[in-house]
Amino acid sequence: METYTAGTRSAVAVRAVRRPRVSGWTAGALLVAGLIAVPLLAVIYLALAPSEDIWPHLVSTVLPRYVSTTFGLMLGVGLCTLAIGVGTAWLVTMTRFPGSRLFEVGLLLPLAMPAYIIAYVYADMLEYAGPVQGFLRQVFGWASPRDYWFPEIRSLGGAITMMSLVLYPYVYLLSRAAFLEQSVCVLEVSRTLGENPWRSFFRVALPLARPAVVVGVSLVLMETLNDFGTVDYFAVPTFTLGIYDVWLNMNSTSGAAQLAVVMLVVVLMLISAERLARRGQRYHHTSTRYRALPSVRLSGVRAVSAFLACLMPVAFGFAIPGGVLLAYAIETAPVTTGGSFIAYAVNSLTLSVGAAALAVAVGLFLAYGIRLGGGPVLRAATRFAGIGYAVPGAVLAIGVIIPFAGLDNAVDGLMRRTFGVSTGLVLSGTLFTLVFAYVVRFLALSLGTVEAGLARITIGMDGAARTLGLGPGRTLAAIHLPMMKGSILTAAILVFVDGMKELPMTMLLRPFNFDTLATYVHQFASSELLEECALGALAIVAAGILPVIALSLTIRQSRPGAKAAKSRATAATPVAIPAEP
Amino acid sequence: MKLSAFVVSVLLVGSIGSKLALAGEGEVNLYSYRQPFLIQPMLEAFTKETGIKVNVVYAEKGMLERLKAEGENSPADAVLTADIGRLNDMVEAGVLQPVHSDVLEHNIPAQYRHPDGLWFGLTTRARVILASRDRVGTEEVVTYEDLADPKLKGRVCTRSGKHVYMVSLIASVIAHVGEDKAEQWLRGVKDNLARKPQGNDRAQAKAIYEGVCDVAVANTYYMGKMATNDEKPEQKEWAESVRIVFPNQDDRGTHVNVSGAAVTRSAPNRENAIRLLEFLSGDYAQELYAEQNFEYPVKAGVPLHPLVASWGNFKADTIGLADIAGYRAAASKMVDRVGYDQATGS
């Protein structure tokens, strides 16, 4: 059974057991969270620097528009990704229809597609001079834009569509993992009590999956907030566009930092509000008994609708833009292929794998620190360290440069004074700094995913393990890690795929003569030379796809009862067998 | 946790190792705001001639902040930019050093370099008016002011008012006629827009070709790139559908901007950096700029691309580029006040 109870008091006894050993872990976690928070603190420091007051101008001109546009964008992308992500996850997990096993993997594919790239592709296709409108004009004999109405792709609606198409997999991935890790008992109880499958979904499964769904949507919203490429190309005036404008056109770094800090405060408030709303509620298994999820076989109109509902996001978010890029790449392949291309791919992979490993380790360390009862300070520090994802990349990059270069210069000064030797910049402009920056930016991905996974494991397990004499580290390794393998893998892949697409921080922080696939693509994309960048963009997508597929297959097997279900299937035993403990 | 410790140490050792390798002789380190594929041929030619290796970091945003933070220990020797605004920001931030070089002073006319040698212009590009050959009379649009004339209502296209090229153009108008008149003008242009500002300069010519608008604003080299595009011949048609108008020939002249270079204050390889700048201002590189990028070389006597030459000579606005750069913030705010990018078209 799983519980969904408010204000459970059963943890009291456990707390008494774990108190003596937490201090070391808490101290370490505080230190790590503090380190990760340094770039954010640097942005705040910049915001406090004395400078021209840009607020009167902004408030009287563009700020209201920035705020309303950003709000509209977040609302639109939030709702769309929620509907697509949760809906498709439920369909492929709980029902069977033609192609449903393929869609389990396929629905993840748009994750590999950078938002700005599909924005370029769709703008090219759907603008006045593009093939779609050209075809319509030919068919209907229209001669000028005044003869007909066609939705403007470079608009708020266009931006919402583009971002929803590539961001919904976050919600899909996390809600699917949650649905898979739910035990079937609650659903059966719900059905026994007379609820139909539809109501069971809304009244039982969805509420139980809420922590995971919230993590997915908040990741989507943070990514929406920090997006520059898409909104810039579509000229949709968001807060982030405003930050860049104040920084680069009005030449006010601190004004830009002030805007960024305001944005951070809003994000923190949203996160706290959501946490407050489900304070005291617990969402975890109290049982380790699993059986294969009963999947409803759909037929007729229902099967077709389910098929279409899953097909559309994959088609529009992946197949169509991917196909266009492929066509371009074939046209221009002789021009763009070069030996250095492989080097770019290796660089991308190195950075992304490094960042994924570190981000997951840090995320796990912090999340477990909190679970051990790290206290309100650690909780707050972790929350703060995890909002780097909402900051526009280039701003966060400056937040990284300032402390790193400051440290380098301080060490250099010290060495010069004491030993007469100059050490120069040891860390600035190195891959080390770059990977650190990735971790700062993507910690939210791993932290959120790992926390959601941990939350599903009852605290009673910790208590039992600790009573039997295991320390916190061994409890984590022996009890939690095996139970949350799916969540950890998900976290790693999310960071990896985002790392492959990362652009603004890489550009600014990288060493000399260092290109990744993303920076290589960008130099052409920024000149609107879509054909020239097609091959690189495809390479990013391709490199992201393999791990995404691997992930999906692992998740399918990671369901705690999966093995039992399998053995039951081979033994063809008709009765339900309790899974291994 | 062990894996991550391993990753950290590998990265740390690896990066420090690569750092030491960079400090070698015969190198020059470049921070570039210009896309690598545009400057690579010049840099390769430089290495071939001098044996000096060029290391590049390219970024569009934040190079100035990186330079400032790195301070005296910055490995950067030189900076390349695509417009005057960034050069001016760097002068104000104090991250550049003055350079005196007979070669540079001989190659580059005085109005295209900083009086104290803090920066040097390498190429110029004119921001011109593109007019439809079919739908716009030869005398109908001849000045930037005409873009605000009600006779062009619903016929004008531009890219975003916030793009550096537009901000520089608006700043130049402010420099000449003052803020009040400039704002009136910008409101007039906004009222004439055929659609919400979008796309790059190339997209504006395309819009004229498609009949979305009749008049647009663009940098000259975009015309060269379209007119000679063998891979995408449709772009030749776009270019052929418009003619270039060099605005304000009877008064202040056409607004020009520069791409330029500067030597940083910290420059560990100062001599090599100066050699690179000298090379870029020399005949060979200047011809490459003219030939490949359709830009106007700053060095007198370097031949233009035949296509660029066919557009004819023009009178360029001679106001100091630093003066224009001083009005960039004002221009950017004006775009906000006018709500230029929110135009819906008519």
HADDOCK unambig.tbl for C-alpha pairs under 7 A between the chains (distance, minus, plus):
assign (segid A and resid 61 and name CA) (segid B and resid 336 and name CA) 5.99 0.50 0.50
assign (segid A and resid 61 and name CA) (segid B and resid 337 and name CA) 5.53 0.50 0.50
assign (segid A and resid 62 and name CA) (segid B and resid 336 and name CA) 6.05 0.50 0.50
assign (segid A and resid 129 and name CA) (segid B and resid 210 and name CA) 6.66 0.50 0.50
assign (segid A and resid 144 and name CA) (segid B and resid 211 and name CA) 6.93 0.50 0.50
assign (segid A and resid 145 and name CA) (segid B and resid 212 and name CA) 6.81 0.50 0.50
assign (segid A and resid 235 and name CA) (segid B and resid 198 and name CA) 6.78 0.50 0.50
assign (segid A and resid 249 and name CA) (segid B and resid 328 and name CA) 6.70 0.50 0.50
assign (segid A and resid 249 and name CA) (segid B and resid 329 and name CA) 5.88 0.50 0.50
assign (segid A and resid 249 and name CA) (segid B and resid 332 and name CA) 6.03 0.50 0.50
assign (segid A and resid 250 and name CA) (segid B and resid 328 and name CA) 7.00 0.50 0.50
assign (segid A and resid 250 and name CA) (segid B and resid 329 and name CA) 4.25 0.50 0.50
assign (segid A and resid 250 and name CA) (segid B and resid 332 and name CA) 6.50 0.50 0.50
assign (segid A and resid 251 and name CA) (segid B and resid 329 and name CA) 6.89 0.50 0.50
assign (segid A and resid 354 and name CA) (segid B and resid 7 and name CA) 6.22 0.50 0.50
assign (segid A and resid 357 and name CA) (segid B and resid 4 and name CA) 5.93 0.50 0.50
assign (segid A and resid 358 and name CA) (segid B and resid 4 and name CA) 5.21 0.50 0.50
assign (segid A and resid 361 and name CA) (segid B and resid 1 and name CA) 5.81 0.50 0.50
assign (segid A and resid 361 and name CA) (segid B and resid 4 and name CA) 6.74 0.50 0.50
assign (segid A and resid 398 and name CA) (segid B and resid 65 and name CA) 6.75 0.50 0.50
assign (segid A and resid 401 and name CA) (segid B and resid 66 and name CA) 6.37 0.50 0.50
assign (segid A and resid 401 and name CA) (segid B and resid 69 and name CA) 6.63 0.50 0.50
assign (segid A and resid 402 and name CA) (segid B and resid 69 and name CA) 5.40 0.50 0.50
assign (segid A and resid 405 and name CA) (segid B and resid 69 and name CA) 5.74 0.50 0.50
assign (segid A and resid 405 and name CA) (segid B and resid 70 and name CA) 5.22 0.50 0.50
assign (segid A and resid 406 and name CA) (segid B and resid 69 and name CA) 6.83 0.50 0.50
assign (segid A and resid 424 and name CA) (segid B and resid 73 and name CA) 5.46 0.50 0.50
assign (segid A and resid 425 and name CA) (segid B and resid 73 and name CA) 6.20 0.50 0.50
assign (segid A and resid 426 and name CA) (segid B and resid 16 and name CA) 6.51 0.50 0.50
assign (segid A and resid 430 and name CA) (segid B and resid 15 and name CA) 5.28 0.50 0.50
assign (segid A and resid 431 and name CA) (segid B and resid 11 and name CA) 6.45 0.50 0.50
assign (segid A and resid 431 and name CA) (segid B and resid 15 and name CA) 5.80 0.50 0.50
assign (segid A and resid 432 and name CA) (segid B and resid 11 and name CA) 5.35 0.50 0.50
assign (segid A and resid 432 and name CA) (segid B and resid 12 and name CA) 5.64 0.50 0.50
assign (segid A and resid 432 and name CA) (segid B and resid 15 and name CA) 6.49 0.50 0.50
assign (segid A and resid 507 and name CA) (segid B and resid 58 and name CA) 6.69 0.50 0.50
assign (segid A and resid 507 and name CA) (segid B and resid 59 and name CA) 5.24 0.50 0.50
assign (segid A and resid 508 and name CA) (segid B and resid 59 and name CA) 5.59 0.50 0.50
assign (segid A and resid 508 and name CA) (segid B and resid 62 and name CA) 6.54 0.50 0.50
assign (segid A and resid 508 and name CA) (segid B and resid 63 and name CA) 6.75 0.50 0.50
assign (segid A and resid 511 and name CA) (segid B and resid 57 and name CA) 6.85 0.50 0.50
assign (segid A and resid 512 and name CA) (segid B and resid 55 and name CA) 5.51 0.50 0.50
assign (segid A and resid 512 and name CA) (segid B and resid 56 and name CA) 5.13 0.50 0.50
assign (segid A and resid 512 and name CA) (segid B and resid 57 and name CA) 4.97 0.50 0.50
assign (segid A and resid 513 and name CA) (segid B and resid 55 and name CA) 5.66 0.50 0.50
assign (segid A and resid 513 and name CA) (segid B and resid 56 and name CA) 5.19 0.50 0.50
assign (segid A and resid 513 and name CA) (segid B and resid 57 and name CA) 6.08 0.50 0.50
assign (segid A and resid 523 and name CA) (segid B and resid 35 and name CA) 5.73 0.50 0.50
